[in-house]
Amino acid sequence: MWLALALAAALFQVLRNTAMKRLGHALDEYINVWGRFTFLLPFALAAALLTSWPVLKPGFVAWCAAFGVCQTLSTLALSKALKLAEISLVTALWKVSLLILLGMAWVTIGETPSALGIAGVLLSAAGVYLLNVRRAHVSAWEPLTVLVRDRGQRYTLLAALFYAPSVITIKKAILASSTAAGTFGAYLAASLIMTPLALRTSARHFPAVPRHLKEFVALGLFAALTTLSQGKAYTLTLSSYVEAVKQVEILFAMAVGVLFFGEAQRVRETALGAVVMLAGMVLLALAQ
């Protein structure tokens, strides 16, 4: 069950990122992130009310607030990285967040993976890494060596460091309430943090929001479906397993490229990384 939910989350994430990309061309990254956090809220609230609002356990508000801080910092750092560095190198280095999550969840919330599970997470991360460095036509060490000279890659590492605690904190918020209520509370906190930042940096873009309302609603819907799917999966297995399986979003995106944009040559170039990634998913399925 958790595997199907993680795969669904990966698919919805591709659709969410597509909506974000379209808005990014029209507006800027700050209002884009604000839109993702804010337009998710009505869908998450509706899901929480339809499934009956749960009794909130102690710590719920604190976990939501911690998620809001971590998620906002991670998302903004990643946005900065994507502006300053090549997307393939950013994507490759950012996947160290999987390894950080594996260790951090082990230490903080006692998620103890099996040997097979650790191997699956490592293979999934390695597959994503290989896929992106081959797509960028650089050596396997390039994303690491550019840390010394590339400010964009340093922002990438910062994003990875904050992403892991954002996963842990939203899982704790969900466990202290329900999947829908935890999603709503966590992203309400993120939206409350992001709104003044967006108003300060992107006030000129807010009058354009009604003109792009359909795109923002689509962004919110797919963001909600992503978080609800993965949130439910978090309650069924280790968060690092879910995040490792979600890396298949890259393969979904590649499939879209083949079907609609004739990018078969680029897929052939990254076949090795895709095979390694899928091998990691098989191990994760067997680990349960």
C-alpha atoms as an extended CHARMM CRD file, in Angstrom:
* protein
*
       288  EXT
         1         1  MET       CA              0.0000000000        0.0000000000        0.0000000000  PROA      1               0.0000000000
         2         2  TRP       CA              2.7510000000        2.4810000000        0.9680000000  PROA      2               0.0000000000
         3         3  LEU       CA              4.5710000000        1.7850000000       -2.3060000000  PROA      3               0.0000000000
         4         4  ALA       CA              1.4820000000        2.6380000000       -4.3820000000  PROA      4               0.0000000000
         5         5  LEU       CA              0.9730000000        5.8420000000       -2.3810000000  PROA      5               0.0000000000
         6         6  ALA       CA              4.6210000000        6.8690000000       -2.8460000000  PROA      6               0.0000000000
         7         7  LEU       CA              4.3830000000        6.2620000000       -6.6020000000  PROA      7               0.0000000000
         8         8  ALA       CA              1.1650000000        8.3110000000       -6.7210000000  PROA      8               0.0000000000
         9         9  ALA       CA              2.9250000000       11.1110000000       -4.8280000000  PROA      9               0.0000000000
        10        10  ALA       CA              5.7550000000       11.0230000000       -7.3820000000  PROA      10              0.0000000000
        11        11  LEU       CA              3.2990000000       11.3520000000      -10.2720000000  PROA      11              0.0000000000
        12        12  PHE       CA              1.4160000000       14.2150000000       -8.6240000000  PROA      12              0.0000000000
        13        13  GLN       CA              4.7520000000       15.9000000000       -7.8900000000  PROA      13              0.0000000000
        14        14  VAL       CA              5.6070000000       15.8980000000      -11.6020000000  PROA      14              0.0000000000
        15        15  LEU       CA              2.2770000000       17.6150000000      -12.2970000000  PROA      15              0.0000000000
        16        16  ARG       CA              2.8810000000       20.0710000000       -9.4330000000  PROA      16              0.0000000000
        17        17  ASN       CA              6.3330000000       20.9320000000      -10.7540000000  PROA      17              0.0000000000
        18        18  THR       CA              4.9150000000       21.4230000000      -14.2480000000  PROA      18              0.0000000000
        19        19  ALA       CA              2.4240000000       23.9600000000      -12.8560000000  PROA      19              0.0000000000
        20        20  MET       CA              5.2050000000       25.6710000000      -10.8850000000  PROA      20              0.0000000000
        21        21  LYS       CA              7.3860000000       25.8800000000      -13.9850000000  PROA      21              0.0000000000
        22        22  ARG       CA              4.6290000000       27.5730000000      -15.9800000000  PROA      22              0.0000000000
        23        23  LEU       CA              4.0430000000       30.1030000000      -13.2130000000  PROA      23              0.0000000000
        24        24  GLY       CA              7.7820000000       30.6400000000      -12.7680000000  PROA      24              0.0000000000
        25        25  HSD       CA              8.0660000000       31.8970000000      -16.3350000000  PROA      25              0.0000000000
        26        26  ALA       CA              5.2260000000       34.3630000000      -15.7680000000  PROA      26              0.0000000000
        27        27  LEU       CA              6.0080000000       35.5460000000      -12.2170000000  PROA      27              0.0000000000
        28        28  ASP       CA              8.9630000000       34.7970000000       -9.8910000000  PROA      28              0.0000000000
        29        29  GLU       CA             10.1060000000       32.0570000000       -7.5110000000  PROA      29              0.0000000000
        30        30  TYR       CA              8.9120000000       33.7680000000       -4.3100000000  PROA      30              0.0000000000
        31        31  ILE       CA              5.2810000000       34.1360000000       -5.3100000000  PROA      31              0.0000000000
        32        32  ASN       CA              5.5290000000       30.6840000000       -6.8900000000  PROA      32              0.0000000000
        33        33  VAL       CA              6.4940000000       29.1330000000       -3.5440000000  PROA      33              0.0000000000
        34        34  TRP       CA              3.8340000000       31.2340000000       -1.7900000000  PROA      34              0.0000000000
        35        35  GLY       CA              1.2440000000       29.9270000000       -4.2480000000  PROA      35              0.0000000000
        36        36  ARG       CA              2.2910000000       26.3280000000       -3.6760000000  PROA      36              0.0000000000
        37        37  PHE       CA              1.9570000000       26.6720000000        0.1040000000  PROA      37              0.0000000000
        38        38  THR       CA             -1.2030000000       28.7880000000        0.1220000000  PROA      38              0.0000000000
        39        39  PHE       CA             -3.3430000000       27.2530000000       -2.6370000000  PROA      39              0.0000000000
        40        40  LEU       CA             -2.7740000000       23.7980000000       -1.1430000000  PROA      40              0.0000000000
        41        41  LEU       CA             -4.6740000000       24.8400000000        1.9930000000  PROA      41              0.0000000000
        42        42  PRO       CA             -8.3170000000       24.7170000000        0.7530000000  PROA      42              0.0000000000
        43        43  PHE       CA             -7.8270000000       21.1920000000       -0.6150000000  PROA      43              0.0000000000
        44        44  ALA       CA             -6.1420000000       19.9490000000        2.5570000000  PROA      44              0.0000000000
        45        45  LEU       CA             -8.8290000000       21.5740000000        4.7370000000  PROA      45              0.0000000000
        46        46  ALA       CA            -11.6040000000       20.0090000000        2.6490000000  PROA      46              0.0000000000
        47        47  ALA       CA             -9.9540000000       16.5830000000        2.9980000000  PROA      47              0.0000000000
        48        48  ALA       CA             -9.6220000000       17.0590000000        6.7700000000  PROA      48              0.0000000000
        49        49  LEU       CA            -13.2830000000       18.0720000000        7.1790000000  PROA      49              0.0000000000
        50        50  LEU       CA            -14.5630000000       15.2860000000        4.9240000000  PROA      50              0.0000000000
        51        51  THR       CA            -12.6420000000       12.6570000000        6.8920000000  PROA      51              0.0000000000
        52        52  SER       CA            -13.6810000000       14.2420000000       10.2310000000  PROA      52              0.0000000000
        53        53  TRP       CA            -11.3270000000       16.5670000000       12.0720000000  PROA      53              0.0000000000
        54        54  PRO       CA             -9.2200000000       14.5600000000       14.5340000000  PROA      54              0.0000000000
        55        55  VAL       CA             -8.3450000000       15.2030000000       18.1620000000  PROA      55              0.0000000000
        56        56  LEU       CA             -4.9970000000       17.0160000000       18.0910000000  PROA      56              0.0000000000
        57        57  LYS       CA             -2.3070000000       15.4350000000       20.2420000000  PROA      57              0.0000000000
        58        58  PRO       CA              0.2540000000       17.4240000000       22.2760000000  PROA      58              0.0000000000
        59        59  GLY       CA              3.0460000000       18.8130000000       20.1400000000  PROA      59              0.0000000000
        60        60  PHE       CA              0.9420000000       19.2470000000       16.9870000000  PROA      60              0.0000000000
        61        61  VAL       CA              1.3320000000       23.0310000000       16.8050000000  PROA      61              0.0000000000
        62        62  ALA       CA              5.0630000000       22.8590000000       17.5350000000  PROA      62              0.0000000000
        63        63  TRP       CA              5.6580000000       20.2530000000       14.8130000000  PROA      63              0.0000000000
        64        64  CYS       CA              3.6660000000       22.3520000000       12.3170000000  PROA      64              0.0000000000
        65        65  ALA       CA              5.6770000000       25.4720000000       13.1790000000  PROA      65              0.0000000000
        66        66  ALA       CA              8.9700000000       23.5760000000       12.8500000000  PROA      66              0.0000000000
        67        67  PHE       CA              7.8730000000       22.2470000000        9.4730000000  PROA      67              0.0000000000
        68        68  GLY       CA              6.9480000000       25.7480000000        8.3160000000  PROA      68              0.0000000000
        69        69  VAL       CA             10.4440000000       27.0460000000        9.0870000000  PROA      69              0.0000000000
        70        70  CYS       CA             12.3190000000       24.0520000000        7.5930000000  PROA      70              0.0000000000
        71        71  GLN       CA             10.1670000000       23.7710000000        4.4690000000  PROA      71              0.0000000000
        72        72  THR       CA             10.3480000000       27.4850000000        3.7260000000  PROA      72              0.0000000000
        73        73  LEU       CA             14.1350000000       27.6070000000        4.1340000000  PROA      73              0.0000000000
        74        74  SER       CA             14.6320000000       24.4520000000        2.0440000000  PROA      74              0.0000000000
        75        75  THR       CA             12.3560000000       25.6030000000       -0.7590000000  PROA      75              0.0000000000
        76        76  LEU       CA             13.8530000000       29.0950000000       -0.9630000000  PROA      76              0.0000000000
        77        77  ALA       CA             17.4100000000       27.7110000000       -0.9000000000  PROA      77              0.0000000000
        78        78  LEU       CA             16.5340000000       25.3100000000       -3.7250000000  PROA      78              0.0000000000
        79        79  SER       CA             14.9650000000       28.1420000000       -5.7330000000  PROA      79              0.0000000000
        80        80  LYS       CA             18.1580000000       30.1670000000       -5.3220000000  PROA      80              0.0000000000
        81        81  ALA       CA             20.2600000000       27.1700000000       -6.3460000000  PROA      81              0.0000000000
        82        82  LEU       CA             18.2410000000       26.6320000000       -9.5120000000  PROA      82              0.0000000000
        83        83  LYS       CA             18.7720000000       30.2870000000      -10.4700000000  PROA      83              0.0000000000
        84        84  LEU       CA             22.5360000000       30.1410000000       -9.8950000000  PROA      84              0.0000000000
        85        85  ALA       CA             23.5390000000       26.6610000000      -11.1220000000  PROA      85              0.0000000000
        86        86  GLU       CA             22.7290000000       24.0680000000      -13.7920000000  PROA      86              0.0000000000
        87        87  ILE       CA             19.5610000000       22.1260000000      -12.9960000000  PROA      87              0.0000000000
        88        88  SER       CA             21.1640000000       18.6980000000      -13.5580000000  PROA      88              0.0000000000
        89        89  LEU       CA             23.9700000000       19.4050000000      -11.0980000000  PROA      89              0.0000000000
        90        90  VAL       CA             21.5530000000       20.8800000000       -8.5640000000  PROA      90              0.0000000000
        91        91  THR       CA             19.2520000000       17.8500000000       -8.8250000000  PROA      91              0.0000000000
        92        92  ALA       CA             22.1660000000       15.4470000000       -8.4160000000  PROA      92              0.0000000000
        93        93  LEU       CA             23.6190000000       17.1130000000       -5.3140000000  PROA      93              0.0000000000
        94        94  TRP       CA             20.2290000000       17.7990000000       -3.7400000000  PROA      94              0.0000000000
        95        95  LYS       CA             19.6050000000       14.0540000000       -3.5280000000  PROA      95              0.0000000000
        96        96  VAL       CA             22.0480000000       13.8370000000       -0.6290000000  PROA      96              0.0000000000
        97        97  SER       CA             18.8960000000       14.8740000000        1.2690000000  PROA      97              0.0000000000
        98        98  LEU       CA             17.9160000000       11.1760000000        1.0940000000  PROA      98              0.0000000000
        99        99  LEU       CA             21.0520000000       10.1760000000        2.9670000000  PROA      99              0.0000000000
       100       100  ILE       CA             20.6360000000       13.0140000000        5.4750000000  PROA      100             0.0000000000
       101       101  LEU       CA             17.0180000000       11.9290000000        6.0580000000  PROA      101             0.0000000000
       102       102  LEU       CA             18.0630000000        8.2990000000        6.5120000000  PROA      102             0.0000000000
       103       103  GLY       CA             20.4670000000        9.2450000000        9.3180000000  PROA      103             0.0000000000
       104       104  MET       CA             18.4040000000       12.0410000000       10.8650000000  PROA      104             0.0000000000
       105       105  ALA       CA             15.1940000000        9.9710000000       11.0870000000  PROA      105             0.0000000000
       106       106  TRP       CA             17.1880000000        7.1400000000       12.6500000000  PROA      106             0.0000000000
       107       107  VAL       CA             18.5820000000        9.4450000000       15.3500000000  PROA      107             0.0000000000
       108       108  THR       CA             15.5650000000       11.6930000000       16.0350000000  PROA      108             0.0000000000
       109       109  ILE       CA             12.4490000000        9.5240000000       15.6840000000  PROA      109             0.0000000000
       110       110  GLY       CA             13.8760000000        6.0200000000       15.8560000000  PROA      110             0.0000000000
       111       111  GLU       CA             13.2120000000        4.9390000000       12.2590000000  PROA      111             0.0000000000
       112       112  THR       CA             15.5060000000        1.9200000000       12.0250000000  PROA      112             0.0000000000
       113       113  PRO       CA             15.8430000000        0.6770000000        8.4440000000  PROA      113             0.0000000000
       114       114  SER       CA             16.7630000000       -2.9060000000        7.6020000000  PROA      114             0.0000000000
       115       115  ALA       CA             19.9800000000       -3.6990000000        5.7390000000  PROA      115             0.0000000000
       116       116  LEU       CA             17.9000000000       -4.2520000000        2.6050000000  PROA      116             0.0000000000
       117       117  GLY       CA             16.1600000000       -0.9170000000        3.1400000000  PROA      117             0.0000000000
       118       118  ILE       CA             19.4520000000        0.9430000000        3.5590000000  PROA      118             0.0000000000
       119       119  ALA       CA             20.7260000000       -0.6570000000        0.3400000000  PROA      119             0.0000000000
       120       120  GLY       CA             17.5240000000        0.3880000000       -1.4470000000  PROA      120             0.0000000000
       121       121  VAL       CA             17.7880000000        4.0100000000       -0.3070000000  PROA      121             0.0000000000
       122       122  LEU       CA             21.4770000000        4.1600000000       -1.2670000000  PROA      122             0.0000000000
       123       123  LEU       CA             20.7900000000        2.6580000000       -4.7030000000  PROA      123             0.0000000000
       124       124  SER       CA             17.9040000000        5.0590000000       -5.3160000000  PROA      124             0.0000000000
       125       125  ALA       CA             20.0730000000        8.0400000000       -4.4100000000  PROA      125             0.0000000000
       126       126  ALA       CA             22.9410000000        6.7190000000       -6.5430000000  PROA      126             0.0000000000
       127       127  GLY       CA             20.6040000000        6.1990000000       -9.4970000000  PROA      127             0.0000000000
       128       128  VAL       CA             19.3290000000        9.7750000000       -9.3480000000  PROA      128             0.0000000000
       129       129  TYR       CA             22.8870000000       11.0400000000       -9.0120000000  PROA      129             0.0000000000
       130       130  LEU       CA             24.1380000000        9.0430000000      -12.0140000000  PROA      130             0.0000000000
       131       131  LEU       CA             21.1290000000        9.9800000000      -14.0970000000  PROA      131             0.0000000000
       132       132  ASN       CA             21.6960000000       13.6910000000      -13.6140000000  PROA      132             0.0000000000
       133       133  VAL       CA             25.4660000000       13.8030000000      -13.9960000000  PROA      133             0.0000000000
       134       134  ARG       CA             25.1880000000       11.8080000000      -17.2440000000  PROA      134             0.0000000000
       135       135  ARG       CA             22.4520000000       14.1560000000      -18.4390000000  PROA      135             0.0000000000
       136       136  ALA       CA             24.7440000000       17.1020000000      -17.6760000000  PROA      136             0.0000000000
       137       137  HSD       CA             27.6740000000       15.3590000000      -19.4750000000  PROA      137             0.0000000000
       138       138  VAL       CA             30.0070000000       15.8510000000      -16.5050000000  PROA      138             0.0000000000
       139       139  SER       CA             32.0980000000       13.5480000000      -14.3320000000  PROA      139             0.0000000000
       140       140  ALA       CA             30.5880000000       11.8740000000      -11.2730000000  PROA      140             0.0000000000
       141       141  TRP       CA             32.6620000000       14.1500000000       -9.0050000000  PROA      141             0.0000000000
       142       142  GLU       CA             31.6190000000       17.4280000000      -10.6420000000  PROA      142             0.0000000000
       143       143  PRO       CA             28.6060000000       18.2120000000       -8.3890000000  PROA      143             0.0000000000
       144       144  LEU       CA             30.8850000000       17.7980000000       -5.3700000000  PROA      144             0.0000000000
       145       145  THR       CA             33.9310000000       19.6560000000       -6.6720000000  PROA      145             0.0000000000
       146       146  VAL       CA             31.8580000000       22.6850000000       -7.7140000000  PROA      146             0.0000000000
       147       147  LEU       CA             30.8340000000       23.1230000000       -4.0690000000  PROA      147             0.0000000000
       148       148  VAL       CA             34.1490000000       24.9160000000       -3.6620000000  PROA      148             0.0000000000
       149       149  ARG       CA             33.5490000000       27.4460000000       -6.4150000000  PROA      149             0.0000000000
       150       150  ASP       CA             29.7910000000       27.4920000000       -7.1100000000  PROA      150             0.0000000000
       151       151  ARG       CA             27.4550000000       29.4280000000       -4.8050000000  PROA      151             0.0000000000
       152       152  GLY       CA             24.4630000000       27.6830000000       -6.4030000000  PROA      152             0.0000000000
       153       153  GLN       CA             25.6630000000       24.2790000000       -5.2470000000  PROA      153             0.0000000000
       154       154  ARG       CA             26.1690000000       25.5720000000       -1.7240000000  PROA      154             0.0000000000
       155       155  TYR       CA             22.5370000000       26.6900000000       -1.7390000000  PROA      155             0.0000000000
       156       156  THR       CA             21.6760000000       23.1760000000       -2.9480000000  PROA      156             0.0000000000
       157       157  LEU       CA             23.4180000000       21.6190000000        0.0400000000  PROA      157             0.0000000000
       158       158  LEU       CA             21.5960000000       24.0420000000        2.3490000000  PROA      158             0.0000000000
       159       159  ALA       CA             18.2790000000       23.0050000000        0.7820000000  PROA      159             0.0000000000
       160       160  ALA       CA             19.1220000000       19.3300000000        1.3540000000  PROA      160             0.0000000000
       161       161  LEU       CA             20.0260000000       19.9680000000        4.9980000000  PROA      161             0.0000000000
       162       162  PHE       CA             16.6590000000       21.6090000000        5.7040000000  PROA      162             0.0000000000
       163       163  TYR       CA             14.5850000000       19.1910000000        3.5930000000  PROA      163             0.0000000000
       164       164  ALA       CA             15.2620000000       16.1980000000        5.8500000000  PROA      164             0.0000000000
       165       165  PRO       CA             13.8720000000       17.8450000000        9.0190000000  PROA      165             0.0000000000
       166       166  SER       CA             10.8680000000       19.1010000000        7.0290000000  PROA      166             0.0000000000
       167       167  VAL       CA              9.9750000000       15.4650000000        6.2310000000  PROA      167             0.0000000000
       168       168  ILE       CA             10.4030000000       14.4250000000        9.8580000000  PROA      168             0.0000000000
       169       169  THR       CA              8.3650000000       17.3320000000       11.2410000000  PROA      169             0.0000000000
       170       170  ILE       CA              5.4040000000       16.8790000000        8.8850000000  PROA      170             0.0000000000
       171       171  LYS       CA              5.3710000000       13.1620000000        9.6680000000  PROA      171             0.0000000000
       172       172  LYS       CA              5.2040000000       13.9970000000       13.3780000000  PROA      172             0.0000000000
       173       173  ALA       CA              2.4240000000       16.5390000000       12.7270000000  PROA      173             0.0000000000
       174       174  ILE       CA              0.4740000000       13.8780000000       10.8260000000  PROA      174             0.0000000000
       175       175  LEU       CA              0.9880000000       11.2950000000       13.5770000000  PROA      175             0.0000000000
       176       176  ALA       CA             -0.2520000000       13.8970000000       16.0930000000  PROA      176             0.0000000000
       177       177  SER       CA             -3.4820000000       14.4190000000       14.1020000000  PROA      177             0.0000000000
       178       178  SER       CA             -4.3350000000       12.8230000000       10.7450000000  PROA      178             0.0000000000
       179       179  THR       CA             -2.8950000000       12.9090000000        7.2450000000  PROA      179             0.0000000000
       180       180  ALA       CA             -5.1860000000       15.7090000000        6.0620000000  PROA      180             0.0000000000
       181       181  ALA       CA             -5.1350000000       17.7470000000        9.2860000000  PROA      181             0.0000000000
       182       182  GLY       CA             -1.3640000000       17.4160000000        9.5700000000  PROA      182             0.0000000000
       183       183  THR       CA             -0.9530000000       18.5560000000        5.9710000000  PROA      183             0.0000000000
       184       184  PHE       CA             -3.2480000000       21.5410000000        6.5350000000  PROA      184             0.0000000000
       185       185  GLY       CA             -1.5900000000       22.6030000000        9.7880000000  PROA      185             0.0000000000
       186       186  ALA       CA              1.9560000000       22.2060000000        8.4890000000  PROA      186             0.0000000000
       187       187  TYR       CA              1.3470000000       24.1650000000        5.2950000000  PROA      187             0.0000000000
       188       188  LEU       CA             -0.6830000000       26.8110000000        7.1060000000  PROA      188             0.0000000000
       189       189  ALA       CA              2.4520000000       27.4750000000        9.1510000000  PROA      189             0.0000000000
       190       190  ALA       CA              4.5740000000       27.5420000000        5.9890000000  PROA      190             0.0000000000
       191       191  SER       CA              2.1420000000       29.9140000000        4.2770000000  PROA      191             0.0000000000
       192       192  LEU       CA              2.1100000000       32.2690000000        7.2850000000  PROA      192             0.0000000000
       193       193  ILE       CA              5.9080000000       32.4350000000        7.1190000000  PROA      193             0.0000000000
       194       194  MET       CA              6.0670000000       32.7600000000        3.3360000000  PROA      194             0.0000000000
       195       195  THR       CA              3.3280000000       35.3850000000        2.8830000000  PROA      195             0.0000000000
       196       196  PRO       CA              5.2220000000       38.3800000000        4.3670000000  PROA      196             0.0000000000
       197       197  LEU       CA              8.3670000000       37.3150000000        2.4930000000  PROA      197             0.0000000000
       198       198  ALA       CA              6.4500000000       37.1980000000       -0.7860000000  PROA      198             0.0000000000
       199       199  LEU       CA              4.7710000000       40.5340000000       -0.0830000000  PROA      199             0.0000000000
       200       200  ARG       CA              8.1690000000       42.0940000000        0.5570000000  PROA      200             0.0000000000
       201       201  THR       CA              9.9690000000       40.6380000000       -2.4660000000  PROA      201             0.0000000000
       202       202  SER       CA              7.1850000000       40.1840000000       -5.0120000000  PROA      202             0.0000000000
       203       203  ALA       CA              4.4620000000       42.7100000000       -4.2450000000  PROA      203             0.0000000000
       204       204  ARG       CA              4.4140000000       43.7700000000       -7.9020000000  PROA      204             0.0000000000
       205       205  HSD       CA              3.2940000000       40.2790000000       -8.9310000000  PROA      205             0.0000000000
       206       206  PHE       CA              0.3020000000       39.9350000000       -6.5970000000  PROA      206             0.0000000000
       207       207  PRO       CA             -2.0720000000       41.9110000000       -8.8950000000  PROA      207             0.0000000000
       208       208  ALA       CA             -1.3780000000       39.2190000000      -11.5330000000  PROA      208             0.0000000000
       209       209  VAL       CA             -2.6250000000       36.3650000000       -9.3000000000  PROA      209             0.0000000000
       210       210  PRO       CA             -6.2920000000       36.5720000000      -10.5040000000  PROA      210             0.0000000000
       211       211  ARG       CA             -5.0620000000       36.4090000000      -14.1040000000  PROA      211             0.0000000000
       212       212  HSD       CA             -3.2210000000       33.1680000000      -13.3140000000  PROA      212             0.0000000000
       213       213  LEU       CA             -5.8710000000       31.7880000000      -10.9690000000  PROA      213             0.0000000000
       214       214  LYS       CA             -6.3510000000       28.5190000000      -12.9010000000  PROA      214             0.0000000000
       215       215  GLU       CA             -2.6250000000       27.8010000000      -12.7470000000  PROA      215             0.0000000000
       216       216  PHE       CA             -2.5010000000       28.5590000000       -9.0120000000  PROA      216             0.0000000000
       217       217  VAL       CA             -5.5150000000       26.3250000000       -8.3440000000  PROA      217             0.0000000000
       218       218  ALA       CA             -3.9020000000       23.4940000000      -10.3430000000  PROA      218             0.0000000000
       219       219  LEU       CA             -0.6700000000       24.0380000000       -8.4160000000  PROA      219             0.0000000000
       220       220  GLY       CA             -2.5320000000       23.8410000000       -5.1090000000  PROA      220             0.0000000000
       221       221  LEU       CA             -4.4630000000       20.7340000000       -6.1310000000  PROA      221             0.0000000000
       222       222  PHE       CA             -1.4100000000       18.7750000000       -7.2550000000  PROA      222             0.0000000000
       223       223  ALA       CA              0.6150000000       19.9730000000       -4.2490000000  PROA      223             0.0000000000
       224       224  ALA       CA             -2.1730000000       18.7720000000       -1.9380000000  PROA      224             0.0000000000
       225       225  LEU       CA             -2.4440000000       15.3960000000       -3.6800000000  PROA      225             0.0000000000
       226       226  THR       CA              1.3370000000       14.9740000000       -3.4760000000  PROA      226             0.0000000000
       227       227  THR       CA              1.4840000000       15.7440000000        0.2360000000  PROA      227             0.0000000000
       228       228  LEU       CA             -1.6120000000       13.7390000000        1.1610000000  PROA      228             0.0000000000
       229       229  SER       CA             -0.3440000000       10.6700000000       -0.7200000000  PROA      229             0.0000000000
       230       230  GLN       CA              3.1380000000       10.7910000000        0.7240000000  PROA      230             0.0000000000
       231       231  GLY       CA              1.8110000000       11.7500000000        4.1610000000  PROA      231             0.0000000000
       232       232  LYS       CA             -0.3210000000        8.6210000000        4.3210000000  PROA      232             0.0000000000
       233       233  ALA       CA              2.6510000000        6.5830000000        3.1410000000  PROA      233             0.0000000000
       234       234  TYR       CA              4.7650000000        8.0760000000        5.9790000000  PROA      234             0.0000000000
       235       235  THR       CA              2.3490000000        6.5420000000        8.4900000000  PROA      235             0.0000000000
       236       236  LEU       CA              2.7970000000        3.0710000000        6.9670000000  PROA      236             0.0000000000
       237       237  THR       CA              6.5770000000        2.8390000000        6.6510000000  PROA      237             0.0000000000
       238       238  LEU       CA              9.8590000000        4.6990000000        7.1330000000  PROA      238             0.0000000000
       239       239  SER       CA              9.9480000000        8.2220000000        5.7230000000  PROA      239             0.0000000000
       240       240  SER       CA             13.3030000000        7.5350000000        4.0020000000  PROA      240             0.0000000000
       241       241  TYR       CA             11.7310000000        4.6170000000        2.1120000000  PROA      241             0.0000000000
       242       242  VAL       CA              8.8940000000        6.8260000000        0.8620000000  PROA      242             0.0000000000
       243       243  GLU       CA             11.2610000000        9.5910000000       -0.2320000000  PROA      243             0.0000000000
       244       244  ALA       CA             13.5110000000        7.0910000000       -2.0120000000  PROA      244             0.0000000000
       245       245  VAL       CA             10.5990000000        5.6750000000       -4.0150000000  PROA      245             0.0000000000
       246       246  LYS       CA              9.4170000000        9.1990000000       -4.8570000000  PROA      246             0.0000000000
       247       247  GLN       CA             12.6030000000        9.6900000000       -6.8810000000  PROA      247             0.0000000000
       248       248  VAL       CA             10.7890000000        7.8170000000       -9.6510000000  PROA      248             0.0000000000
       249       249  GLU       CA              9.2510000000       11.2110000000      -10.4470000000  PROA      249             0.0000000000
       250       250  ILE       CA             12.3420000000       11.7610000000      -12.6190000000  PROA      250             0.0000000000
       251       251  LEU       CA             11.4440000000        8.6980000000      -14.6820000000  PROA      251             0.0000000000
       252       252  PHE       CA              7.8620000000        9.9500000000      -15.0030000000  PROA      252             0.0000000000
       253       253  ALA       CA              9.1890000000       13.3050000000      -16.2130000000  PROA      253             0.0000000000
       254       254  MET       CA             11.4570000000       11.5270000000      -18.6950000000  PROA      254             0.0000000000
       255       255  ALA       CA              8.4840000000        9.5170000000      -19.9770000000  PROA      255             0.0000000000
       256       256  VAL       CA              6.6170000000       12.7750000000      -20.5850000000  PROA      256             0.0000000000
       257       257  GLY       CA              9.6550000000       14.0150000000      -22.5050000000  PROA      257             0.0000000000
       258       258  VAL       CA              9.6540000000       10.9140000000      -24.7160000000  PROA      258             0.0000000000
       259       259  LEU       CA              5.9120000000       10.8790000000      -25.3580000000  PROA      259             0.0000000000
       260       260  PHE       CA              5.3490000000       14.5850000000      -25.9660000000  PROA      260             0.0000000000
       261       261  PHE       CA              8.7030000000       16.1990000000      -26.7560000000  PROA      261             0.0000000000
       262       262  GLY       CA             10.6850000000       13.5230000000      -28.6370000000  PROA      262             0.0000000000
       263       263  GLU       CA             13.5200000000       13.3460000000      -26.1160000000  PROA      263             0.0000000000
       264       264  ALA       CA             14.3770000000        9.6630000000      -26.6440000000  PROA      264             0.0000000000
       265       265  GLN       CA             18.0970000000       10.3930000000      -27.1080000000  PROA      265             0.0000000000
       266       266  ARG       CA             18.3420000000       12.0410000000      -23.6910000000  PROA      266             0.0000000000
       267       267  VAL       CA             16.6350000000        9.0190000000      -22.1340000000  PROA      267             0.0000000000
       268       268  ARG       CA             19.2030000000        6.6720000000      -23.6870000000  PROA      268             0.0000000000
       269       269  GLU       CA             21.9850000000        8.7990000000      -22.2120000000  PROA      269             0.0000000000
       270       270  THR       CA             20.5670000000        8.3820000000      -18.7050000000  PROA      270             0.0000000000
       271       271  ALA       CA             19.5320000000        4.7210000000      -18.8870000000  PROA      271             0.0000000000
       272       272  LEU       CA             22.1740000000        3.5380000000      -16.4030000000  PROA      272             0.0000000000
       273       273  GLY       CA             20.9580000000        5.8700000000      -13.6700000000  PROA      273             0.0000000000
       274       274  ALA       CA             17.3650000000        4.8290000000      -14.3170000000  PROA      274             0.0000000000
       275       275  VAL       CA             18.2140000000        1.1250000000      -14.0010000000  PROA      275             0.0000000000
       276       276  VAL       CA             20.1140000000        1.6980000000      -10.7280000000  PROA      276             0.0000000000
       277       277  MET       CA             17.2100000000        3.7370000000       -9.3730000000  PROA      277             0.0000000000
       278       278  LEU       CA             14.6820000000        1.0340000000      -10.2360000000  PROA      278             0.0000000000
       279       279  ALA       CA             16.9030000000       -1.5920000000       -8.6100000000  PROA      279             0.0000000000
       280       280  GLY       CA             16.7800000000        0.4900000000       -5.4290000000  PROA      280             0.0000000000
       281       281  MET       CA             12.9860000000        0.5680000000       -5.5890000000  PROA      281             0.0000000000
       282       282  VAL       CA             12.8650000000       -3.2320000000       -5.8990000000  PROA      282             0.0000000000
       283       283  LEU       CA             15.0050000000       -3.5930000000       -2.7800000000  PROA      283             0.0000000000
       284       284  LEU       CA             12.7670000000       -1.1600000000       -0.8870000000  PROA      284             0.0000000000
       285       285  ALA       CA              9.6810000000       -3.1630000000       -1.8740000000  PROA      285             0.0000000000
       286       286  LEU       CA             11.3670000000       -6.3310000000       -0.6120000000  PROA      286             0.0000000000
       287       287  ALA       CA             12.5050000000       -4.6330000000        2.6030000000  PROA      287             0.0000000000
       288       288  GLN       CA              8.9520000000       -4.4050000000        3.9570000000  PROA      288             0.0000000000
